[in-house]
């Protein structure tokens, strides 16, 4: 039996679950982004618009908490959406926080892009068998639960003997 190449330590990236999920998520996001490209939105802008559309108004920090985006990416997307007239910012009682909501134009665009997103999801699910759809739903729920159960620290690494 041959030794793995130096530095590889047995890791096969192509079958490493977190990597596979990240690659699939990126591929789905890019394909969906291409589907609504004619709407003039970037992927980060769409994510922010979609989150804002779920509430009558929301703080930017709450958008960060609900997306896989960092604070700076959300801030840039919010500024861009505001410049395009798709969202409105209003001061709250806490002067450090502003409430963000969709403008009428933003609501219309959000509804159009949501329809595109739902159509993409339906096509994706239709390309799978019923058993695959059921399995992916159960598998994702199990994975989410497992993530919640394990410690946040990295796994123990056994020293080479």
C-alpha positions in Angstrom: 0.0 0.0 0.0 1.5 3.4 -1.0 1.7 6.3 1.4 -0.4 9.4 0.6 1.6 12.3 -0.9 3.3 14.6 1.6 0.9 17.0 3.1 -2.2 15.2 2.0 -2.7 13.3 5.3 -5.3 11.1 3.7 -7.7 14.0 2.9 -9.5 13.5 -0.4 -11.0 16.9 -1.1 -13.4 15.6 -3.8 -15.1 13.4 -1.2 -14.7 15.7 1.8 -18.3 16.5 2.8 -17.9 20.2 3.8 -16.1 20.8 0.5 -18.7 19.0 -1.6 -21.5 21.0 0.1 -19.6 24.3 -0.5 -19.0 23.4 -4.2 -22.7 22.5 -4.7 -23.9 25.6 -2.9 -21.7 27.8 -5.0 -22.8 26.0 -8.2 -26.5 26.4 -7.3 -26.0 30.1 -6.3 -24.2 30.9 -9.6 -26.8 29.1 -11.7 -29.6 30.9 -9.9 -27.7 34.2 -10.2 -27.5 33.6 -14.0 -31.3 33.0 -14.1 -32.0 36.5 -12.7 -29.0 38.3 -14.2 -31.3 40.4 -16.4 -32.8 41.9 -13.3 -29.6 43.9 -12.6 -28.9 42.3 -9.2 -25.7 40.7 -7.9 -25.9 37.5 -5.8 -25.2 39.4 -2.6 -27.8 42.0 -3.5 -30.4 39.3 -4.1 -29.6 37.6 -0.8 -30.1 40.9 1.1 -33.2 41.8 -0.9 -34.7 38.3 -0.2 -34.0 38.6 3.6 -35.5 42.1 3.7 -38.6 40.9 1.9 -39.3 38.5 4.7 -40.1 41.4 7.2 -41.7 44.8 7.0 -38.4 46.3 8.2 -35.1 44.8 9.5 -31.8 46.0 10.9 -28.6 45.3 8.8 -27.1 43.3 11.7 -30.2 41.0 11.4 -29.5 40.6 7.7 -26.0 39.5 8.5 -27.3 37.0 11.0 -29.7 35.4 8.4 -27.3 35.1 5.5 -23.9 33.4 5.0 -22.5 36.9 4.3 -20.1 38.9 6.4 -20.9 42.4 7.7 -18.9 44.2 4.9 -20.6 42.3 2.1 -24.1 43.1 3.6 -23.1 46.7 4.0 -22.0 47.0 0.3 -25.1 45.3 -0.9 -27.4 47.5 1.3 -25.6 50.6 0.0 -26.0 49.5 -3.6 -29.7 48.5 -3.2 -30.3 51.9 -1.6 -28.6 53.7 -4.5 -30.8 51.8 -6.9 -33.9 52.9 -5.0 -34.8 49.3 -4.1 -34.6 49.8 -0.3 -35.3 52.6 2.2 -33.4 53.2 5.4 -35.1 54.9 8.4 -33.7 55.9 11.8 -34.9 53.9 14.8 -35.1 55.1 18.4 -31.6 53.7 18.7 -29.7 56.1 16.5 -26.9 53.5 15.9 -29.4 51.2 14.1 -31.5 52.0 11.0 -34.5 50.0 9.8 -34.3 48.8 6.2 -37.4 48.1 4.2 -38.2 47.5 0.5 -39.3 50.4 -1.6 -42.3 49.8 -3.9 -39.8 49.2 -6.7 -37.8 46.8 -4.5 -40.9 44.9 -3.6 -41.9 44.5 -7.3 -38.3 43.3 -8.2 -38.2 41.0 -5.1 -41.4 39.3 -6.2 -40.1 38.9 -9.8 -36.8 37.4 -8.7 -38.5 35.2 -6.0 -40.6 33.7 -8.8 -37.4 33.0 -10.8 -35.8 31.4 -7.7 -38.8 29.3 -7.0 -38.9 28.1 -10.6 -35.2 27.2 -10.4 -35.8 25.3 -7.2 -38.8 23.4 -8.8 -36.7 22.5 -11.8 -33.9 21.3 -9.6 -36.3 19.2 -7.5 -38.1 17.9 -10.6 -34.8 16.5 -11.9 -34.6 14.3 -8.8 -36.7 11.2 -8.0 -39.2 11.3 -5.2 -36.9 9.1 -3.1 -33.9 11.5 -3.8 -36.0 14.5 -2.8 -37.1 12.8 0.4 -33.5 11.6 1.1 -32.0 15.1 0.6 -34.6 16.6 2.9 -33.9 14.1 5.6 -30.2 14.2 5.0 -30.0 18.0 5.3 -32.1 17.9 8.5 -29.8 15.3 9.9 -26.7 17.3 9.0 -28.1 20.5 10.5 -28.9 18.5 13.7 -25.4 17.0 13.7 -23.8 20.4 13.3 -25.7 21.6 16.3 -24.6 18.6 18.4 -20.9 18.6 17.8 -18.5 21.0 19.6 -17.4 24.1 17.8 -13.7 23.1 18.3 -11.9 21.2 15.6 -11.9 17.4 15.9 -9.1 15.7 17.7 -6.3 14.7 15.4 -4.5 11.4 16.2 -0.8 11.7 16.0 1.0 9.5 13.5 2.6 6.5 15.1 
